[in-house]
């Protein structure tokens, strides 16, 4: 099946929901013959990391290494399926950076998990999905995770 979708952006943060969004993107690519996928991971740079320079450098280095590892793992799955995939490691506010990448790369859709960070960090940073949905220049598909897969399995059982 062919659609007008030519380029999609998939946000990955290592959470279960973002990994399910990446799986959903892979199924979309196959089903709708989407030629290009861009995956983004954003290393958050907030006031939380400001302070002692040596400590901040070590934390940022760890977060960058972890982000690169997440991107490599997610991209490998797509590449194994023959998908043309590109990875972006961005720094800053996750919502803003995802929207910025969507604009710059002129994507047709952003896919992301419904939940990433939780707890106190989410109070300070807010809902990334909500900010992306409000500000993106294209459609945003927020994958709820288990709810999608349960519905798909139930439909297949009929």
matplotlib code that plots the C-alpha trace (Angstrom):
import matplotlib.pyplot as plt

x = [0.0, 1.4, 0.7, 1.9, 4.3, 7.8, 9.8, 8.9, 10.7, 10.7, 11.6, 13.4, 14.3, 14.8, 11.4, 9.2, 6.7, 9.4, 10.6, 7.1, 6.8, 9.9, 8.4, 5.2, 7.3, 8.9, 5.5, 4.3, 7.4, 6.7, 3.0, 3.0, 6.3, 7.8, 11.2, 12.9, 13.0, 14.8, 15.3, 16.1, 17.2, 17.5, 20.0, 18.2, 20.3, 18.5, 19.4, 19.6, 23.0, 24.4, 26.9, 30.4, 31.9, 33.7, 30.5, 28.4, 30.9, 30.8, 27.0, 26.7, 29.2, 27.3, 24.0, 25.5, 27.0, 23.7, 21.8, 24.1, 23.6, 19.8, 19.9, 22.2, 20.0, 16.8, 18.4, 19.9, 16.4, 15.3, 18.4, 18.0, 14.6, 16.3, 14.9, 16.9, 17.3, 19.3, 20.0, 20.1, 21.5, 20.3, 20.8, 18.4, 14.7, 13.3, 10.0, 11.7, 14.4, 11.9, 9.9, 13.0, 14.2, 10.7, 10.8, 14.4, 14.0, 10.5, 9.0, 5.5, 4.9, 6.4, 6.0, 6.7, 5.7, 3.0, 5.2, 8.9, 10.2, 8.1, 8.1, 9.8, 11.5, 8.2, 6.9, 9.9, 10.0, 6.3, 4.8, 7.1, 4.4, 1.9, 4.4, 5.4, 1.7, 1.0, 4.0, 5.0, 4.6, 3.1, 0.9, 2.1, 1.2, 1.6, 1.8, 0.1, 2.1, 0.3, -3.1, -2.1, -0.6, -3.5, -6.0, -3.9, -3.6, -7.4, -8.1, -5.8, -7.6, -11.0]
y = [0.0, 3.5, 6.7, 10.3, 9.6, 9.9, 10.7, 10.0, 11.0, 8.6, 9.8, 7.3, 7.8, 4.2, 3.9, 0.9, 3.2, 4.8, 1.3, 0.3, 3.5, 2.4, -1.1, 0.6, 2.8, -0.3, -1.9, 1.4, 1.5, -2.0, -1.6, 1.8, 1.7, 4.7, 5.4, 7.3, 7.1, 9.5, 8.5, 11.1, 10.9, 14.1, 14.5, 16.9, 19.9, 21.5, 23.4, 20.0, 19.4, 22.8, 23.1, 21.7, 21.5, 18.2, 16.5, 18.1, 16.9, 13.4, 13.3, 14.7, 12.3, 9.4, 10.7, 11.1, 7.6, 6.2, 8.1, 6.9, 3.4, 3.7, 5.2, 2.4, -0.3, 1.2, 1.9, -1.6, -3.1, -0.8, -1.4, -5.2, -4.7, -2.8, 0.6, 3.8, 5.2, 8.2, 9.0, 12.3, 12.9, 16.3, 18.3, 20.6, 20.5, 17.2, 18.7, 21.7, 19.6, 17.0, 19.9, 21.5, 18.3, 17.7, 21.2, 21.0, 17.5, 18.3, 15.1, 14.1, 12.5, 12.2, 9.0, 8.8, 6.9, 8.1, 8.0, 8.5, 10.0, 9.8, 11.0, 14.2, 14.8, 14.9, 17.6, 19.8, 19.0, 18.5, 16.3, 16.1, 14.4, 17.2, 19.9, 18.1, 17.5, 21.2, 22.6, 20.2, 21.2, 17.8, 15.0, 13.5, 9.9, 9.0, 5.3, 4.2, 1.0, -2.1, -0.8, -0.9, -4.3, -5.8, -4.3, -5.6, -9.1, -9.1, -8.1, -10.8, -13.4, -12.7]
z = [0.0, -0.9, 1.1, 0.8, 3.8, 2.5, 5.7, 9.3, 12.5, 15.4, 18.9, 21.1, 24.7, 25.8, 27.5, 26.7, 25.0, 22.7, 21.7, 20.9, 18.8, 16.9, 16.3, 15.1, 12.7, 11.3, 10.6, 9.0, 6.8, 5.5, 5.1, 3.5, 1.7, 3.5, 2.0, 4.8, 8.6, 10.9, 14.6, 17.2, 20.8, 22.8, 25.6, 28.0, 29.0, 31.9, 35.0, 36.8, 35.2, 35.9, 38.7, 39.1, 35.6, 36.0, 37.3, 34.5, 31.8, 33.2, 33.3, 29.8, 28.5, 30.0, 28.6, 25.2, 25.2, 26.4, 23.7, 20.9, 22.1, 22.1, 18.6, 17.3, 18.7, 17.3, 13.9, 13.6, 13.7, 10.9, 8.8, 9.2, 7.5, 4.6, 5.8, 5.0, 8.5, 9.8, 13.5, 15.2, 18.7, 19.8, 22.9, 24.7, 25.6, 24.1, 22.9, 21.2, 19.6, 18.2, 16.7, 15.3, 13.7, 12.2, 10.6, 9.4, 7.9, 6.5, 7.9, 7.2, 10.6, 14.0, 16.0, 19.7, 22.8, 25.1, 28.1, 28.5, 31.7, 34.8, 38.4, 39.5, 36.1, 34.3, 36.7, 35.8, 32.1, 31.4, 28.7, 25.7, 23.6, 24.4, 23.4, 20.2, 19.2, 19.8, 17.9, 15.2, 11.6, 10.7, 12.1, 15.4, 16.2, 19.9, 20.5, 23.7, 23.8, 25.1, 24.1, 20.4, 20.4, 22.3, 19.8, 16.9, 18.3, 19.0, 15.4, 14.1, 16.2, 14.5]

ax = plt.figure().add_subplot(projection="3d")
ax.plot(x, y, z, "-o")
ax.set_aspect("equal")
plt.show()
